[in-house]
Amino acid sequence: MLEDPVNSSRTWKSGETCRISGSYRCQNCHLAGRELIREFEAGKIFPMCDSCPEKDVTWRLLKPAAAFKATA
């Protein structure tokens, strides 16, 4: 059985599956002097960036979503 490789660089490309829910920055925008930060949920597919002319962009995890503990 083949498993998806684990990404340790904290970056993913458009079309890849999000593994960690949290805040992500478009690296293409960042390098062009724009800041675009979006929230993604684990299991979703990373989209193309709405403000980039490039088709293939890199998303960098800035902050994982907080885990909530159930309290009684």
Secondary structure, 3 states (H helix, E strand, C coil): CCCCCCCCCCEEECCCECCCCEEEEEHHHHHCCCCCEEEECCCCECCCCCCCCCCCCEEEEEEECCCCCCCC
